[in-house]
């Protein structure tokens, strides 16, 4: 039976994937479907492929619809209210940490190795704050064999990051200068760009999901320590600082609280 509630989950994941610094994988953790998401991607190539597709198809529809329909809105918010949008996602992501801690049973299962992994993962993601990529730039509009290869590799890189909580695929696209092309292709349905991007994304998801599935099966609690570290590190990357105007800072705090409440509500429902 098709899991239609994945439509709204996909909408949330797709909206987050557009925002540089925010990971769709983190939102999957917020929604409590991260492990199922990994298993479903791997299950596409097994005898349980039908069950996997009933989970993935509505999720994919939600993600793609959000990325197409909300790209303009998100870009407008990033241009006019970047701090408030960042604080909203800060609240969403910070709000999931207690649920992750509970799920990992860290008080019973974590030892020195787990905390070292957590700290290293947090430092790895947090280090991205020292990069200052330029979100402006002209999208690629003329295509050649070289361009198609670049788009494929960019899609592979982005999706490998997207599936990792705390690591933003959009941010990596900014780093390699492909974000304007990605955003333009999604918003304006540029098929010549979307095909190699889509193939790269699919390839990256398959490869990374196999790696993560192996880690979950062999090193379950270590993997959760890694995930918690990635999520904590992403807070440093997303935090935009405060503005000069007091009212804008008040609005940012309001959005932070809204994000925390939404994360808490989703956690109560989904976890």
C-alpha positions as CSV (number, residue, x, y, z in Angstrom):
1,X,0.0,0.0,0.0
2,X,1.4,3.4,-1.0
3,X,2.4,5.5,2.0
4,X,0.8,8.8,1.0
5,X,1.8,10.6,4.1
6,X,5.3,10.6,2.5
7,X,4.0,13.4,0.3
8,X,4.2,15.9,3.0
9,X,7.5,14.4,4.3
10,X,8.9,14.9,0.8
11,X,7.7,18.5,0.7
12,X,9.6,19.2,3.8
13,X,12.7,17.4,2.6
14,X,12.6,19.1,-0.8
15,X,12.1,22.6,0.7
16,X,15.2,22.0,2.9
17,X,17.3,20.7,0.1
18,X,17.0,24.0,-1.7
19,X,18.4,25.9,1.2
20,X,22.3,26.0,1.3
21,X,23.4,24.8,4.6
22,X,20.4,22.6,5.3
23,X,20.3,18.8,4.6
24,X,17.3,16.8,3.4
25,X,18.8,14.0,5.4
26,X,18.5,16.0,8.6
27,X,14.8,16.6,7.9
28,X,14.4,12.8,7.3
29,X,15.9,12.4,10.8
30,X,13.4,15.0,12.2
31,X,10.6,13.1,10.6
32,X,11.8,9.7,12.0
33,X,12.1,8.1,8.6
34,X,15.9,8.2,8.1
35,X,16.6,4.5,8.5
36,X,13.5,3.5,6.5
37,X,14.6,5.9,3.8
38,X,18.1,4.2,3.6
39,X,16.5,0.7,3.6
40,X,14.0,1.7,0.9
41,X,16.6,2.9,-1.5
42,X,18.6,-0.3,-1.1
43,X,15.4,-2.4,-1.4
44,X,14.7,-1.1,-4.9
45,X,17.2,-3.7,-6.2
46,X,15.8,-6.7,-4.1
47,X,12.8,-8.9,-4.2
48,X,11.0,-6.4,-2.0
49,X,11.3,-3.6,-4.6
50,X,7.5,-3.1,-4.7
51,X,7.4,-2.3,-1.0
52,X,10.3,0.0,-1.4
53,X,8.7,1.9,-4.2
54,X,5.4,2.4,-2.3
55,X,7.6,4.2,0.3
56,X,9.8,6.1,-2.2
57,X,7.4,7.2,-4.9
58,X,5.3,9.6,-2.8
59,X,8.4,10.8,-1.1
60,X,10.1,11.5,-4.4
61,X,6.9,13.3,-5.7
62,X,6.9,15.5,-2.6
63,X,10.6,16.3,-2.9
64,X,10.5,17.1,-6.6
65,X,7.2,19.2,-6.3
66,X,8.7,21.2,-3.4
67,X,12.0,21.8,-5.3
68,X,10.1,23.0,-8.4
69,X,7.3,25.0,-6.7
70,X,9.2,26.4,-3.8
71,X,12.5,27.2,-5.4
72,X,11.3,30.8,-6.2
73,X,9.8,31.3,-2.7
74,X,12.9,29.9,-0.9
75,X,15.2,32.1,-3.1
76,X,13.0,35.1,-2.3
77,X,13.2,34.4,1.4
78,X,17.0,33.9,1.2
79,X,17.3,37.3,-0.5
80,X,14.9,39.3,1.8
81,X,14.8,37.3,5.1
82,X,17.9,35.1,5.1
83,X,18.4,35.3,8.9
84,X,14.8,34.4,9.7
85,X,14.8,31.5,7.3
86,X,18.1,30.3,8.9
87,X,16.6,30.5,12.4
88,X,13.6,28.6,11.4
89,X,15.8,25.7,10.2
90,X,18.0,26.1,13.3
91,X,14.9,25.4,15.4
92,X,13.9,22.4,13.3
93,X,17.3,20.9,13.5
94,X,18.0,21.6,17.1
95,X,14.6,20.2,18.1
96,X,15.5,16.8,16.7
97,X,18.6,16.3,18.8
98,X,16.7,15.1,22.0
99,X,14.9,12.5,19.8
100,X,18.3,11.3,18.4
101,X,19.8,11.1,21.8
102,X,16.8,9.1,23.0
103,X,16.9,6.8,20.0
104,X,20.6,6.1,20.4
105,X,20.2,5.4,24.1
106,X,23.5,7.3,24.5
107,X,23.5,7.0,28.3
108,X,23.7,3.2,28.0
109,X,25.5,2.6,24.8
110,X,28.0,5.5,24.2
111,X,31.6,5.1,25.3
112,X,34.7,7.0,24.5
113,X,34.8,6.0,20.8
114,X,31.2,7.1,20.3
115,X,31.9,10.6,21.7
116,X,35.1,10.9,19.7
117,X,33.1,10.1,16.5
118,X,30.5,12.6,17.5
119,X,33.0,15.4,18.1
120,X,34.9,14.7,14.9
121,X,31.7,14.7,12.8
122,X,30.6,18.0,14.5
123,X,34.0,19.5,13.7
124,X,33.9,18.2,10.1
125,X,30.6,19.9,9.3
126,X,31.2,22.9,11.5
127,X,34.4,23.6,9.5
128,X,32.3,24.5,6.5
129,X,31.5,27.8,8.2
130,X,35.0,29.0,7.1
131,X,33.9,28.6,3.5
132,X,32.1,31.6,2.0
133,X,30.8,30.6,-1.4
134,X,29.2,33.2,-3.7
135,X,25.6,32.3,-4.3
136,X,25.4,34.7,-7.2
137,X,26.5,33.8,-10.7
138,X,25.0,33.0,-14.1
139,X,23.5,29.5,-14.7
140,X,24.9,27.3,-17.4
141,X,22.6,27.7,-20.5
142,X,24.8,26.2,-23.3
143,X,25.5,22.5,-23.1
144,X,28.3,20.2,-24.3
145,X,29.8,16.8,-23.4
146,X,32.0,18.5,-20.7
147,X,29.0,20.3,-19.3
148,X,26.9,17.1,-19.1
149,X,29.8,15.4,-17.2
150,X,30.0,18.3,-14.8
151,X,26.3,18.2,-14.2
152,X,26.4,14.5,-13.6
153,X,29.3,14.7,-11.1
154,X,27.6,17.7,-9.4
155,X,24.4,15.7,-9.0
156,X,26.4,12.8,-7.6
157,X,28.2,15.0,-5.1
158,X,25.0,16.8,-4.0
159,X,23.0,13.7,-3.5
160,X,25.8,12.0,-1.6
161,X,25.7,14.9,0.8
162,X,21.9,15.3,0.9
163,X,21.5,11.8,2.3
164,X,23.9,12.6,5.1
165,X,22.3,14.4,8.0
166,X,23.9,17.8,8.6
167,X,25.7,17.9,5.2
168,X,24.0,20.2,2.7
169,X,24.0,19.2,-0.9
170,X,23.1,22.7,-1.9
171,X,26.0,24.1,0.0
172,X,28.4,21.8,-1.8
173,X,26.9,22.9,-5.1
174,X,27.6,26.5,-4.0
175,X,31.2,25.5,-3.3
176,X,31.7,24.0,-6.8
177,X,29.8,26.9,-8.5
178,X,26.9,24.8,-9.7
179,X,24.1,26.1,-7.5
180,X,22.8,28.8,-9.9
181,X,22.6,26.1,-12.6
182,X,20.8,23.7,-10.3
183,X,18.3,26.3,-9.1
184,X,17.6,27.5,-12.6
185,X,17.2,24.0,-14.0
186,X,14.7,23.1,-11.2
187,X,12.7,26.3,-11.3
188,X,12.5,26.6,-15.1
189,X,12.5,22.8,-15.9
190,X,15.6,22.9,-18.1
191,X,15.5,19.3,-19.3
192,X,19.0,19.3,-20.8
193,X,20.4,20.1,-17.3
194,X,17.9,18.1,-15.3
195,X,18.7,14.7,-17.1
196,X,22.4,14.6,-16.2
197,X,21.7,16.1,-12.8
198,X,19.0,13.5,-12.1
199,X,21.2,10.6,-13.2
200,X,24.0,11.9,-11.0
201,X,21.6,12.3,-8.0
202,X,20.2,8.8,-8.5
203,X,23.7,7.3,-8.7
204,X,24.9,9.1,-5.6
205,X,21.8,8.1,-3.6
206,X,22.3,4.4,-4.5
207,X,26.0,4.4,-3.6
208,X,25.8,6.4,-0.4
209,X,22.7,4.5,0.8
210,X,24.6,1.2,0.5
211,X,27.5,2.6,2.6
212,X,25.0,3.9,5.2
213,X,23.1,0.6,5.3
214,X,26.3,-1.3,5.9
215,X,27.2,1.1,8.8
216,X,23.8,0.8,10.4
217,X,24.0,-3.0,10.2
218,X,27.5,-3.3,11.5
219,X,28.0,-0.2,13.7
220,X,24.5,0.9,14.7
221,X,25.3,3.1,17.8
222,X,28.6,4.4,16.3
223,X,26.6,5.5,13.3
224,X,24.1,7.3,15.5
225,X,27.0,9.0,17.3
226,X,28.2,10.1,13.8
227,X,24.7,11.4,12.9
228,X,24.3,13.4,16.1
229,X,27.7,15.0,15.5
230,X,26.8,15.9,11.9
231,X,23.5,17.4,13.1
232,X,25.2,19.4,15.9
233,X,27.9,20.7,13.4
234,X,25.3,21.8,11.0
235,X,23.9,24.2,13.6
236,X,27.2,26.1,13.5
237,X,27.0,26.3,9.7
238,X,23.4,27.5,9.6
239,X,23.7,30.1,12.4
240,X,23.7,33.4,10.6
241,X,24.5,35.7,13.6
242,X,22.3,38.6,14.6
243,X,21.4,41.8,12.8
244,X,21.6,45.4,13.6
245,X,17.8,45.9,13.8
246,X,16.3,44.7,17.1
247,X,12.9,43.9,15.5
248,X,14.5,41.6,12.9
249,X,16.3,39.8,15.7
250,X,13.0,39.4,17.6
251,X,11.5,38.0,14.4
252,X,14.4,35.6,14.1
253,X,13.8,34.3,17.6
254,X,10.1,33.9,16.9
255,X,11.1,31.7,13.8
256,X,13.6,29.8,16.0
257,X,10.8,29.0,18.5
258,X,8.4,28.0,15.6
259,X,11.1,25.7,14.3
260,X,11.6,24.1,17.7
261,X,7.8,23.6,18.2
262,X,7.4,22.1,14.7
263,X,10.3,19.7,15.4
264,X,8.8,18.8,18.8
265,X,5.4,18.2,17.2
266,X,6.8,16.2,14.3
267,X,8.9,14.2,16.8
268,X,5.9,13.3,18.9
269,X,4.0,12.2,15.8
270,X,6.7,10.5,13.8
271,X,9.0,9.0,16.3
